[in-house]
Amino acid sequence: MAEHETSKAYAVAILHEVELGPEIVTYLERIDATLAPFDGRFIIHGGEVTELEGAWQGDLIVIEFPDGAAARGWYTSPAYRAILPLRTAHSKGPAIVIPGVGAGHAATDVLV
């Protein structure tokens, strides 16, 4: 399914083995300022989970952006690139950008 630039997009990470030390604290103190120019906001930032199926491991982080261009712009921005090593050196896990779906989306829409 093609990304629609008018749909919201999400930066998603599942982080494991987070070493909560001075570098991660600095990252957390500075990340909000990197999101603001791209209208990014945290939707999920870790927290207690209720396992419904399987065993969950890690911390889920979801940041919402107005569209995919804003999400990619944030990730590649000089401000975010300056703090990114503070996280990547002290945690492991994948990070992605994925488009959201529009109002009225049905599960079978992915079959098209």
N, C-alpha and C positions, 0 to 999 in steps of 0.2 A: 504494500500500500504506500503510495507516495505521500511525502510530508506536505502538509498544507501550511504555508507560511502564515496564514491567518489564524491557525490553531495555536493554542498555548503549547509550550514545550517544557520539558522537565530535565534538569540535570539530576541524575540519580547515582548514588554511590552506596556500596555495601562495604563498610570498613571493618577490618579485623585487626587484631593485635595492635590496638591503638595504645601508644606509649604516652600517657597523659603527663607531659612535662612542660618545661618552659616554652619549647618551640610550638607545641600544639596550642598552648594558651595564647601565644602571640598570634598564631593563625586565626584562632577563634575571635580574638579582639579586633582583627583587621578585616575579616572576610565581609562583614556587613557593608563596609564602605566600598568594596569592589562590586557588590551586587547592585547598589543604588543606581548607578548610571544606566544599568540595563533593565531596570524595573524587576529585578529578581527578588524573590522572597521565599523563606523557608516554609515548606508545607509539612515536612516531617524532619525531625532532627534527633534521631535516636529515640530512646524511650522504651518503656516496658512493652513487650509484645505478648499477645495471647496466641500460643501455637494451636492451630486448628488441624494442620496436617504436617507431618514431618518435623524435623528438629531445626529450629532457626538459630543461626549463629551470626554474629556481627551487629553492626549498627547501621540502620537504614537512614540515608539522608536524601531528601527530595526537595529540590529548589525549583519553583515555578517561574517561568519567564513568559513574556507576551507572545513570543514565537521562537522558532529555531534559530533565526539569525541573531536574536538577542542572547540566547543561551550560548551559542558558539562564540559570539563577540565577547561575552563575559569571560569564558574559559581562556580565550586567547589574548585577553587584554593585558597590557603591561602591568597593571595593578595586581591582577590575580596571579599572573605568572611569577611575580616577585615573591608572593607568599606560598605558592604551591609546594615548593620543596620542603617547607616546614611541615606539611601534612604527609607528603609522599615518603619522607625519610623516617617517619614515625608511625606509619600505619600501612596496611596492605589492603588491597581490594580493588574491584573494578569500578570505573566511573564512566557513565554514558550520558548522551543527550538523546532524548526520545520525544517524538511529537505526541501531544495529547489527541484526543478524539473530540469531535464536535458534538453539540447537542443532538440528540436523536440517534446517536450511534447504536447499532445493534450488533450483537456478537457475530452474526453471519456476514457483516460487512467485510470482515477479513477474508472471506471466500471469493470476493470479487477480483 
